[in-house]
Amino acid sequence: MSILQNNKWISLIIFGFAFLLYGNTLTNRFNIDDSLVIQDNELVHQGIKAIPEIFTTEYYNDGLKTFGYRPLVKATYAIEYQLWGQNPVMHHLINVILYGCIGILLFYLLLYLFQEKKKTLSLAITLLFLAHPIHTEVVASLKSRDEMLGFIFSLCTIFLAVKYADSNKIKFLILTILSLIFAHFSKLSTIPTLLIAPLAVFYFRNIDRKKNIQILFVCTLVSVLYMILLFSFLGDNLTRTYEFFEVPWVNENTLTNRFSYGMITLGFYLKKLFFPHPLGFYYGYKTLHTSGLSDPMVWIWAVIYFGILGLGIKSFKSHKIFSFGIFTFLIYIFMFSNLIPAVTGIVGERHSFHASLGFSILLGYLILNFPGKTEQIKQFIKIRYVFMGIILLAFAFKTITRNLDWNSKYTLYKSDINYLENSVWANLVYANTCLDQYDLNNNENKDKNLIKEAENKIKKAIQLDPTYAKSYNILAEIQSGYQSKYNDAILNYKKAISINNSDPDQYFNLAKTYSKKGNWNEAELNFKNCIEKEKYQFNCMFNLGAIYFNSNRIKQGKNIADQLMNEAPENYLSYNLMGVYHLTQKDTLSSVNSFLKAYDFGYQMEDSYQFAIRYYTFKNDYNKVNILKKKMDDLKNK
């Protein structure tokens, strides 16, 4: 018996193919936005006990911004954290396993839809889907697991809806509802599944249309009720505000702007699906830009997409699989077309994940079931498997090599920045990562070129969008912190404040730069401005208190120290400032105790303990000295 006649062997081949494609991601580290959902997510760090709270709170909430509701994927992070903590190898392994499971589920779904008649086609579509390089962001980025979980439950929803149509058993309708809810729990990009499930029944089952309408009605009702309940509980926290470089039409949200960017967006996805190179970690303004209705590409893509729609309608009777692939692609991609909801960064490769199912169906069908009767076409059919193999090899090569770029933030940004030179945000995050990379190296291995590279990329971002305050902030940080160009830094901090005067960090950074220059009056003024913008800015309060103590304004410094201690009794800054106060009062012992407390609460400078050790050495209390040395070593190794 041929291996391809045994579905179990085929399942192993599919799963092994997924591991072949993405096995090299197991050595990758945490990457884009993984800190939001794993590394720095306090709720996830509580492990399994946090799951009830995960299902009743936003996907992300750092106190400053909140967005989304994706409890299912967040629960998986919590379970994994409970089992093995922050272990990127295991997190990536789960992603690869999930991707392999997607392949098996997809194969069996297609087989069930086609009623075992198209096993070779089902396998070809599955392998094309798995190999497509545009999926690297979804699998290699831990944060994008929401797309995979949503897709798994979308496939289950389609299968169960068809199963209900075949059997007329109510249990399958109930399971369809539950599966659709779990898909929505993963990510709201699964909303179009409410149309795809009844569409699959319509295309591949010859049943009473009332049954089809019933499935559509139930799926729509479930999704609408889900959205109503979601917005009633979480409301505005599900949405977010956009910067200009994220959504260029944010200030001019007109129908013409939406339509223009919508067509350019749809064109982007079609191009990347046919030719997935180069790929980028972020796009946004100005990687995709249009002048509006006067842009010929807007109309070219509009004609192409209307042509695709017409082809889907025309081929309904003669080539149902082909037609189903077209509508699956169009329905899923419409969600991210920018024609209705705006998409952060205009486009994102992960947003095409569901739609690429339709594309894979189209591509597989065109290769293996190319229509026609001429001798030339028949000759082409004879080499269809070779052609399929070439495409799979090309896709697989691009996928495997692309995974290497995803090893770390620095490798990814450095690899992509040449293709994304016109992206404001890509330049900003690459500049920040260059600075992080510089800070990671020891003094002997520090590469000054990283600082120059960061400065150049920030200047490029400012050139692309001179209205974004954060760009001037980062440039000023480079000038103040790495180049000692304090006057230039002050000018850029002031420029940032003139654009956005509500951010307390800008006043704090400006004050610190004045402090480095020894201009204490301006430093004091801006620390006060910082506190005025945000009352309990602990860093500002600490620095303002230190200025008071240094200028012998002890009473004012003590007031700040007391406020800080009251508002942040477990913050090392509170104890550091109180320690400074005790020094002004020549109360060395109290100062020592305050500095030790600061170290215990996370102050990472050993000078707190060294100060205490010197004090007890002077007092000849060597027992205390040894205790402090041991405690300092324990804290360092913690």
C-alpha positions as CSV (number, residue, x, y, z in Angstrom):
1,M,0.0,0.0,0.0
2,S,1.3,3.4,-1.0
3,I,2.2,5.8,1.9
4,L,-0.1,8.4,0.4
5,Q,-3.0,6.0,0.7
6,N,-2.6,5.9,4.5
7,N,-3.8,9.1,6.2
8,K,-1.8,8.4,9.3
9,W,1.5,8.4,7.3
10,I,0.3,11.6,5.6
11,S,-0.3,13.2,9.0
12,L,3.3,12.3,10.0
13,I,4.7,13.7,6.8
14,I,2.7,17.0,7.4
15,F,3.8,17.3,11.0
16,G,7.5,16.5,10.1
17,F,7.3,19.1,7.3
18,A,6.2,21.7,9.8
19,F,9.2,20.8,12.0
20,L,11.5,20.9,9.1
21,L,10.4,24.4,8.2
22,Y,10.4,25.8,11.7
23,G,12.7,23.6,13.8
24,N,15.4,26.3,13.6
25,T,13.2,28.7,15.6
26,L,13.9,26.7,18.7
27,T,17.2,28.5,19.2
28,N,15.6,31.9,18.8
29,R,15.2,34.3,21.7
30,F,12.3,36.5,22.7
31,N,11.4,39.0,20.0
32,I,9.0,41.8,19.0
33,D,6.3,42.4,21.7
34,D,7.1,39.1,23.5
35,S,7.9,41.3,26.5
36,L,4.3,42.5,26.5
37,V,2.7,39.1,26.7
38,I,5.4,37.0,28.4
39,Q,8.6,38.6,29.7
40,D,7.2,41.6,31.5
41,N,3.6,40.5,31.9
42,E,2.9,40.3,35.6
43,L,-0.4,38.5,35.2
44,V,1.2,35.8,33.1
45,H,3.9,35.4,35.7
46,Q,1.3,34.4,38.2
47,G,0.8,31.2,36.3
48,I,-2.3,29.0,36.3
49,K,-3.9,30.9,39.2
50,A,-4.2,34.0,37.0
51,I,-6.4,32.3,34.4
52,P,-9.7,33.5,35.9
53,E,-8.4,37.1,35.9
54,I,-7.0,36.6,32.3
55,F,-10.6,35.8,31.1
56,T,-12.0,39.0,32.7
57,T,-9.4,41.6,31.7
58,E,-7.8,43.1,28.6
59,Y,-5.2,41.4,26.6
60,Y,-2.7,44.2,27.4
61,N,-2.8,46.7,30.1
62,D,0.3,48.5,31.4
63,G,-1.5,51.3,33.2
64,L,-0.9,53.7,30.4
65,K,-2.6,51.9,27.5
66,T,-4.9,49.0,27.1
67,F,-6.2,47.1,24.1
68,G,-7.6,43.8,23.0
69,Y,-9.2,40.7,24.5
70,R,-7.4,37.4,23.7
71,P,-7.8,35.4,26.9
72,L,-7.1,32.0,25.3
73,V,-3.6,32.7,24.0
74,K,-2.7,34.6,27.2
75,A,-3.8,31.6,29.2
76,T,-1.4,29.4,27.3
77,Y,1.5,31.7,28.2
78,A,0.4,31.5,31.9
79,I,0.3,27.7,31.8
80,E,3.7,27.6,30.1
81,Y,5.2,30.1,32.6
82,Q,3.9,27.9,35.4
83,L,5.6,24.8,33.9
84,W,9.0,26.2,32.9
85,G,9.1,29.9,33.5
86,Q,10.7,32.2,30.9
87,N,12.2,29.6,28.6
88,P,12.1,30.7,25.0
89,V,13.0,27.3,23.7
90,M,9.9,25.7,25.2
91,H,7.6,28.6,24.1
92,H,8.9,28.3,20.5
93,L,8.5,24.5,20.7
94,I,4.8,24.9,21.5
95,N,4.5,27.3,18.5
96,V,6.0,24.7,16.2
97,I,3.8,21.9,17.5
98,L,0.7,24.1,17.1
99,Y,1.8,24.8,13.5
100,G,2.2,21.1,12.8
101,C,-1.3,20.5,14.3
102,I,-2.7,23.2,12.0
103,G,-1.3,21.3,9.0
104,I,-2.9,18.0,10.1
105,L,-6.3,19.7,10.8
106,L,-6.2,21.5,7.5
107,F,-5.5,18.3,5.5
108,Y,-8.4,16.4,7.2
109,L,-10.8,19.4,6.7
110,L,-10.0,19.6,3.0
111,L,-10.3,15.9,2.7
112,Y,-13.7,16.0,4.4
113,L,-14.9,19.0,2.3
114,F,-13.8,17.3,-1.0
115,Q,-15.2,13.9,0.3
116,E,-11.9,11.9,-0.1
117,K,-12.0,12.6,-3.9
118,K,-9.0,15.0,-3.9
119,K,-6.5,13.6,-1.5
120,T,-3.5,14.7,-3.6
121,L,-4.9,18.2,-4.0
122,S,-5.7,18.3,-0.2
123,L,-2.1,17.4,0.6
124,A,-0.7,19.9,-1.9
125,I,-2.8,22.8,-0.6
126,T,-1.8,21.8,3.0
127,L,2.0,21.8,2.1
128,L,1.7,25.1,0.2
129,F,0.0,26.7,3.2
130,L,2.6,25.3,5.7
131,A,5.6,26.3,3.5
132,H,4.5,29.9,2.7
133,P,7.1,32.3,4.0
134,I,4.6,35.0,4.9
135,H,3.7,32.8,7.9
136,T,7.2,33.2,9.5
137,E,6.0,36.2,11.6
138,V,3.2,34.1,13.0
139,V,5.3,31.1,14.0
140,A,8.6,32.7,14.8
141,S,7.0,35.4,16.9
142,L,5.6,34.1,20.2
143,K,3.3,37.1,20.5
144,S,1.6,36.1,17.2
145,R,0.4,32.7,18.6
146,D,-3.1,34.3,18.7
147,E,-3.3,33.9,14.9
148,M,-2.5,30.2,15.1
149,L,-5.0,29.4,17.9
150,G,-7.6,31.5,16.1
151,F,-7.0,29.6,12.9
152,I,-7.1,26.2,14.7
153,F,-10.6,26.9,16.0
154,S,-11.7,28.5,12.7
155,L,-10.8,25.2,11.0
156,C,-12.7,23.3,13.7
157,T,-15.7,25.6,13.2
158,I,-15.8,25.0,9.5
159,F,-15.5,21.2,10.0
160,L,-18.2,21.1,12.6
161,A,-20.6,23.2,10.6
162,V,-20.3,20.8,7.6
163,K,-20.6,17.9,10.0
164,Y,-23.9,19.3,11.3
165,A,-25.1,19.8,7.7
166,D,-24.2,16.2,6.9
167,S,-25.7,14.6,10.1
168,N,-28.4,17.0,11.2
169,K,-27.3,16.3,14.8
170,I,-27.8,19.2,17.1
171,K,-24.6,18.3,19.1
172,F,-22.5,19.4,16.1
173,L,-24.3,22.7,15.9
174,I,-23.5,23.3,19.6
175,L,-19.9,22.3,19.0
176,T,-19.8,24.7,16.1
177,I,-20.9,27.5,18.4
178,L,-18.3,26.6,21.1
179,S,-15.5,26.4,18.5
180,L,-16.4,29.8,17.1
181,I,-16.4,31.3,20.6
182,F,-12.9,29.8,21.2
183,A,-11.8,31.2,17.9
184,H,-12.9,34.7,19.0
185,F,-11.3,34.1,22.4
186,S,-8.0,33.8,20.5
187,K,-8.4,36.9,18.3
188,L,-11.1,38.9,16.7
189,S,-9.5,38.4,13.3
190,T,-11.5,35.2,13.3
191,I,-14.8,37.1,12.9
192,P,-15.0,36.3,9.1
193,T,-15.2,32.6,10.0
194,L,-18.9,33.2,10.6
195,L,-19.2,33.5,6.8
196,I,-16.6,30.9,5.8
197,A,-18.3,28.0,7.7
198,P,-21.7,28.3,5.9
199,L,-19.9,29.1,2.7
200,A,-18.1,25.7,2.9
201,V,-21.5,24.0,3.4
202,F,-22.9,26.0,0.4
203,Y,-20.1,25.0,-1.9
204,F,-19.5,21.4,-1.0
205,R,-22.8,20.0,0.3
206,N,-26.0,19.6,-1.8
207,I,-28.5,20.3,1.0
208,D,-31.6,22.3,1.7
209,R,-30.5,26.0,1.6
210,K,-32.6,26.6,4.8
211,K,-30.0,24.5,6.6
212,N,-27.3,26.8,5.2
213,I,-29.1,29.9,6.3
214,Q,-29.6,28.4,9.7
215,I,-25.8,27.9,10.1
216,L,-25.1,31.4,8.9
217,F,-27.7,32.8,11.3
218,V,-26.4,30.9,14.3
219,C,-22.8,31.9,13.6
220,T,-23.7,35.5,13.0
221,L,-25.8,35.6,16.2
222,V,-22.9,34.1,18.2
223,S,-20.4,36.6,16.9
224,V,-22.7,39.6,17.3
225,L,-23.6,38.6,20.9
226,Y,-20.0,38.0,21.6
227,M,-19.0,41.5,20.4
228,I,-21.9,43.1,22.3
229,L,-20.9,41.4,25.6
230,L,-17.3,42.2,25.0
231,F,-17.8,45.9,24.5
232,S,-20.3,46.2,27.3
233,F,-17.7,44.7,29.8
234,L,-14.5,46.2,28.4
235,G,-15.7,49.1,26.3
236,D,-13.1,51.6,25.2
237,N,-10.3,49.4,26.5
238,L,-10.7,47.2,23.4
239,T,-9.6,50.0,21.1
240,R,-6.6,52.2,20.9
241,T,-5.5,55.6,19.5
242,Y,-3.1,55.7,16.6
243,E,-0.1,57.8,15.7
244,F,0.2,59.3,12.2
245,F,2.9,56.9,11.2
246,E,0.7,54.0,12.2
247,V,-2.4,55.1,10.4
248,P,-1.6,58.0,8.0
249,W,-5.3,59.0,7.5
250,V,-5.9,59.2,11.3
251,N,-6.4,63.0,11.0
252,E,-8.3,62.9,7.7
253,N,-10.5,59.8,8.0
254,T,-12.4,60.4,4.8
255,L,-13.9,57.8,2.5
256,T,-11.5,58.7,-0.3
257,N,-8.5,58.2,2.0
258,R,-9.9,54.9,3.3
259,F,-10.6,53.6,-0.2
260,S,-7.2,54.7,-1.5
261,Y,-5.2,53.1,1.3
262,G,-7.6,50.1,1.2
263,M,-6.7,49.3,-2.4
264,I,-3.0,49.8,-1.8
265,T,-3.3,47.5,1.2
266,L,-5.0,44.8,-0.8
267,G,-2.4,45.1,-3.5
268,F,0.4,44.6,-0.9
269,Y,-1.1,41.4,0.4
270,L,-1.6,39.9,-3.1
271,K,2.0,40.8,-4.1
272,K,3.5,39.3,-0.9
273,L,1.4,36.1,-1.3
274,F,2.7,35.6,-4.9
275,F,6.2,36.8,-4.2
276,P,7.1,36.8,-0.5
277,H,10.3,38.8,-0.6
278,P,11.4,41.0,1.0
279,L,9.6,40.5,4.3
280,G,9.5,43.1,7.1
281,F,8.8,43.2,10.8
282,Y,6.8,46.5,10.5
283,Y,5.6,48.7,7.6
284,G,3.5,51.8,8.3
285,Y,4.1,55.3,6.9
286,K,5.9,55.8,4.4
287,T,6.6,52.2,3.3
288,L,3.0,52.3,1.9
289,H,1.9,55.6,0.7
290,T,-0.7,56.9,-1.8
291,S,-1.6,60.3,-3.1
292,G,-5.2,59.3,-3.1
293,L,-7.6,58.9,-6.0
294,S,-5.1,60.4,-8.4
295,D,-2.7,57.5,-7.7
296,P,-3.1,55.0,-10.7
297,M,-2.1,52.1,-8.5
298,V,-5.3,52.6,-6.5
299,W,-7.4,52.0,-9.6
300,I,-5.2,49.2,-10.9
301,W,-5.6,47.2,-7.7
302,A,-9.3,48.0,-7.6
303,V,-9.7,46.6,-11.1
304,I,-7.7,43.5,-10.2
305,Y,-9.7,42.8,-7.1
306,F,-13.0,43.3,-8.8
307,G,-11.8,41.0,-11.5
308,I,-10.9,38.3,-8.9
309,L,-14.4,38.7,-7.4
310,G,-16.0,38.3,-10.9
311,L,-13.8,35.2,-11.5
312,G,-15.0,33.7,-8.2
313,I,-18.6,34.2,-9.2
314,K,-18.1,33.0,-12.8
315,S,-16.2,29.8,-11.8
316,F,-18.8,28.8,-9.1
317,K,-20.4,26.0,-11.2
318,S,-17.5,24.8,-13.2
319,H,-14.7,25.0,-10.7
320,K,-16.1,25.1,-7.2
321,I,-12.9,24.5,-5.3
322,F,-11.2,27.4,-7.2
323,S,-14.2,29.6,-6.5
324,F,-14.3,28.7,-2.8
325,G,-10.6,29.6,-2.6
326,I,-11.3,33.0,-4.1
327,F,-14.1,33.8,-1.7
328,T,-12.2,32.5,1.3
329,F,-9.3,34.8,0.4
330,L,-11.5,37.8,-0.2
331,I,-13.6,37.4,2.9
332,Y,-10.6,37.0,5.3
333,I,-8.4,39.7,3.7
334,F,-11.2,42.2,3.8
335,M,-10.9,42.3,7.6
336,F,-7.5,43.8,7.2
337,S,-8.0,45.9,4.1
338,N,-8.3,49.2,6.1
339,L,-11.6,49.7,4.3
340,I,-13.5,49.5,7.6
341,P,-11.3,49.0,10.7
342,A,-7.9,50.7,10.6
343,V,-4.9,48.4,10.9
344,T,-1.9,49.4,13.0
345,G,1.1,49.9,10.6
346,I,-1.3,49.8,7.6
347,V,-0.3,46.2,6.9
348,G,1.3,43.3,8.7
349,E,2.3,39.9,7.3
350,R,0.5,38.1,10.2
351,H,-2.8,39.6,9.1
352,S,-2.7,37.5,5.9
353,F,-2.5,34.2,7.8
354,H,-6.2,33.2,7.5
355,A,-6.5,34.7,4.0
356,S,-3.5,32.6,2.8
357,L,-5.7,29.5,3.2
358,G,-7.8,30.8,0.2
359,F,-4.6,31.7,-1.7
360,S,-3.2,28.2,-1.1
361,I,-6.4,26.6,-2.3
362,L,-6.2,28.8,-5.5
363,L,-2.5,28.0,-6.1
364,G,-2.9,24.3,-5.5
365,Y,-5.9,24.0,-7.7
366,L,-4.3,26.0,-10.5
367,I,-1.2,23.8,-10.5
368,L,-2.9,20.4,-10.1
369,N,-6.2,21.0,-11.8
370,F,-5.3,23.5,-14.5
371,P,-8.3,23.7,-16.8
372,G,-8.1,23.3,-20.5
373,K,-8.1,20.9,-23.5
374,T,-5.3,21.9,-25.7
375,E,-2.2,19.7,-26.2
376,Q,0.0,22.4,-24.8
377,I,-1.9,22.5,-21.5
378,K,-1.9,18.7,-21.4
379,Q,1.9,18.8,-21.7
380,F,1.9,21.3,-18.8
381,I,-0.2,19.0,-16.7
382,K,2.4,16.2,-17.1
383,I,5.0,18.3,-15.2
384,R,2.6,19.8,-12.6
385,Y,4.2,17.9,-9.8
386,V,7.6,19.1,-10.7
387,F,6.3,22.7,-10.7
388,M,4.6,22.1,-7.3
389,G,7.9,20.8,-6.0
390,I,9.8,23.8,-7.2
391,I,7.4,26.2,-5.5
392,L,7.5,24.2,-2.3
393,L,11.3,24.2,-2.3
394,A,11.4,27.9,-3.0
395,F,8.9,28.6,-0.2
396,A,10.7,26.3,2.2
397,F,14.1,27.8,1.5
398,K,12.8,31.4,2.1
399,T,11.0,30.3,5.3
400,I,13.9,28.5,6.8
401,T,16.4,31.3,6.1
402,R,13.8,34.0,7.2
403,N,13.6,32.2,10.6
404,L,17.2,33.0,11.2
405,D,16.4,36.7,11.0
406,W,14.0,36.2,13.9
407,N,16.7,35.0,16.2
408,S,16.6,38.3,18.2
409,K,15.3,41.9,17.9
410,Y,18.7,43.1,16.8
411,T,19.1,40.4,14.1
412,L,15.6,41.0,12.8
413,Y,15.8,44.8,12.7
414,K,19.2,44.8,11.2
415,S,18.2,42.4,8.5
416,D,15.0,44.3,7.6
417,I,15.9,47.9,7.9
418,N,17.4,48.2,4.4
419,Y,13.9,47.2,3.0
420,L,12.1,49.4,5.5
421,E,14.2,52.6,5.3
422,N,11.0,54.6,4.6
423,S,9.2,53.3,7.7
424,V,9.2,55.8,10.6
425,W,8.6,53.2,13.3
426,A,11.1,50.7,11.9
427,N,13.8,53.3,12.0
428,L,12.9,54.2,15.6
429,V,12.9,50.7,17.0
430,Y,16.1,49.8,15.1
431,A,17.8,52.8,16.6
432,N,16.7,51.8,20.1
433,T,17.9,48.3,19.6
434,C,21.3,49.5,18.4
435,L,21.6,51.4,21.7
436,D,20.5,48.3,23.6
437,Q,23.1,46.3,21.7
438,Y,25.8,48.9,22.6
439,D,24.9,48.8,26.2
440,L,25.0,45.0,26.4
441,N,28.7,44.8,25.3
442,N,31.4,45.3,27.8
443,N,33.7,48.3,27.6
444,E,36.3,46.5,25.5
445,N,33.8,45.3,22.9
446,K,31.7,48.4,22.6
447,D,31.1,49.3,18.9
448,K,30.8,53.1,18.5
449,N,29.3,52.5,15.1
450,L,26.1,51.3,16.8
451,I,25.7,54.8,18.2
452,K,26.3,56.4,14.9
453,E,23.9,54.0,13.3
454,A,21.2,54.8,15.9
455,E,21.7,58.5,15.4
456,N,21.3,58.2,11.6
457,K,18.2,56.1,11.8
458,I,16.5,58.6,14.2
459,K,17.4,61.5,11.9
460,K,15.8,59.5,9.1
461,A,12.6,59.0,11.1
462,I,12.5,62.7,11.8
463,Q,12.9,63.4,8.1
464,L,10.0,61.1,7.3
465,D,7.7,62.5,10.0
466,P,8.9,65.7,11.7
467,T,5.7,65.8,13.8
468,Y,6.4,62.8,16.1
469,A,7.8,63.9,19.4
470,K,9.3,60.6,20.4
471,S,11.8,60.8,17.6
472,Y,13.3,64.0,19.0
473,N,13.3,62.5,22.4
474,I,15.4,59.5,21.3
475,L,17.8,61.7,19.3
476,A,18.2,63.9,22.4
477,E,18.9,60.8,24.6
478,I,21.7,59.7,22.2
479,Q,23.2,63.2,22.3
480,S,22.9,63.5,26.0
481,G,23.7,60.0,27.1
482,Y,26.2,58.8,24.6
483,Q,27.8,61.8,22.9
484,S,27.8,64.4,25.6
485,K,26.3,66.9,23.2
486,Y,24.2,68.6,25.9
487,N,23.2,71.7,24.0
488,D,22.0,69.7,21.0
489,A,20.1,67.4,23.3
490,I,18.4,70.4,25.1
491,L,17.2,71.8,21.7
492,N,15.7,68.4,20.7
493,Y,14.0,67.9,24.1
494,K,12.5,71.3,23.7
495,K,11.4,70.5,20.2
496,A,9.7,67.3,21.5
497,I,7.9,69.3,24.2
498,S,6.7,71.9,21.7
499,I,5.0,69.0,19.8
500,N,3.7,67.2,22.8
501,N,3.8,69.0,26.2
502,S,1.8,66.4,28.1
503,D,4.5,63.7,28.4
504,P,6.3,64.0,31.8
505,D,9.3,61.9,30.6
506,Q,10.3,64.7,28.3
507,Y,10.6,67.1,31.1
508,F,12.4,64.6,33.2
509,N,15.0,63.9,30.4
510,L,15.4,67.6,29.8
511,A,16.0,68.2,33.6
512,K,18.6,65.4,33.7
513,T,20.5,67.0,30.8
514,Y,20.5,70.3,32.6
515,S,21.8,68.5,35.6
516,K,24.7,67.1,33.6
517,K,25.5,70.6,32.5
518,G,25.4,71.8,36.1
519,N,22.5,74.1,35.4
520,W,20.6,73.3,38.6
521,N,18.0,76.1,38.2
522,E,16.7,74.8,34.9
523,A,17.0,71.2,36.1
524,E,14.8,72.1,39.2
525,L,12.3,73.9,37.0
526,N,11.9,70.9,34.7
527,F,11.7,68.3,37.5
528,K,8.8,70.4,38.9
529,N,7.2,70.5,35.4
530,C,7.6,66.7,35.3
531,I,5.8,66.3,38.7
532,E,3.1,68.7,37.6
533,K,2.3,66.6,34.6
534,E,2.3,63.4,36.6
535,K,2.0,63.8,40.4
536,Y,3.8,60.7,41.5
537,Q,6.8,60.6,39.1
538,F,9.1,58.9,41.6
539,N,12.3,59.5,39.6
540,C,11.5,63.2,39.3
541,M,10.8,63.4,43.0
542,F,14.0,61.7,43.9
543,N,16.1,64.0,41.7
544,L,14.3,67.1,42.8
545,G,14.9,66.1,46.4
546,A,18.6,65.5,45.7
547,I,18.9,69.0,44.2
548,Y,17.4,70.4,47.4
549,F,19.8,68.5,49.6
550,N,22.8,69.5,47.4
551,S,21.8,73.2,47.6
552,N,21.4,72.9,51.4
553,R,17.6,73.3,51.2
554,I,17.2,70.5,53.8
555,K,13.6,71.2,54.8
556,Q,12.3,71.1,51.2
557,G,14.4,68.0,50.5
558,K,13.0,66.3,53.6
559,N,9.4,67.1,52.5
560,I,10.1,65.4,49.1
561,A,11.7,62.4,50.9
562,D,8.7,62.1,53.2
563,Q,6.3,62.3,50.2
564,L,8.2,59.7,48.3
565,M,8.3,57.4,51.3
566,N,4.5,57.7,51.8
567,E,3.7,57.2,48.2
568,A,6.3,54.5,47.4
569,P,7.3,52.6,50.6
570,E,8.6,49.7,48.6
571,N,10.6,51.7,46.0
572,Y,14.4,51.9,46.4
573,L,14.3,55.6,45.4
574,S,12.5,56.3,48.6
575,Y,15.2,54.8,50.8
576,N,18.0,56.2,48.7
577,L,16.7,59.8,49.2
578,M,16.0,59.2,52.9
579,G,19.6,57.9,53.2
580,V,20.8,61.2,51.6
581,Y,18.8,63.1,54.2
582,H,20.3,61.2,57.1
583,L,23.8,62.0,55.7
584,T,22.9,65.7,55.8
585,Q,22.0,65.2,59.5
586,K,25.3,63.3,60.1
587,D,23.2,60.3,61.1
588,T,25.5,57.7,59.5
589,L,23.8,54.6,61.0
590,S,20.3,55.6,59.8
591,S,21.8,56.4,56.4
592,V,23.5,53.0,56.2
593,N,20.2,51.3,57.0
594,S,18.3,53.3,54.4
595,F,20.9,52.5,51.7
596,L,20.7,48.8,52.6
597,K,17.0,48.9,52.4
598,A,17.3,50.5,49.0
599,Y,19.4,47.6,47.8
600,D,16.9,45.1,49.1
601,F,14.2,46.7,47.1
602,G,16.0,46.4,43.9
603,Y,18.7,49.2,43.8
604,Q,21.3,47.4,41.6
605,M,24.3,49.5,42.5
606,E,26.6,47.8,44.9
607,D,27.7,51.1,46.4
608,S,24.8,50.8,48.9
609,Y,26.4,47.7,50.4
610,Q,30.0,49.0,50.0
611,F,29.0,52.1,51.9
612,A,27.6,50.0,54.7
613,I,30.6,47.6,54.7
614,R,33.0,50.6,55.0
615,Y,31.0,51.9,57.9
616,Y,31.0,48.7,59.9
617,T,34.7,48.1,59.0
618,F,35.4,51.5,60.5
619,K,33.5,50.4,63.6
620,N,35.5,47.1,63.7
621,D,32.2,45.1,63.5
622,Y,33.6,42.4,61.3
623,N,30.8,40.0,62.0
624,K,28.4,42.5,60.5
625,V,30.9,43.1,57.6
626,N,30.9,39.3,56.8
627,I,27.1,39.1,57.0
628,L,26.7,42.0,54.6
629,K,29.2,40.6,52.1
630,K,27.4,37.3,52.1
631,K,24.0,39.0,51.7
632,M,25.4,41.1,48.8
633,D,26.7,37.9,47.1
634,D,23.3,36.2,47.6
635,L,21.4,39.1,46.1
636,K,23.8,39.3,43.1
637,N,23.3,35.6,42.4
638,K,19.5,35.7,42.8
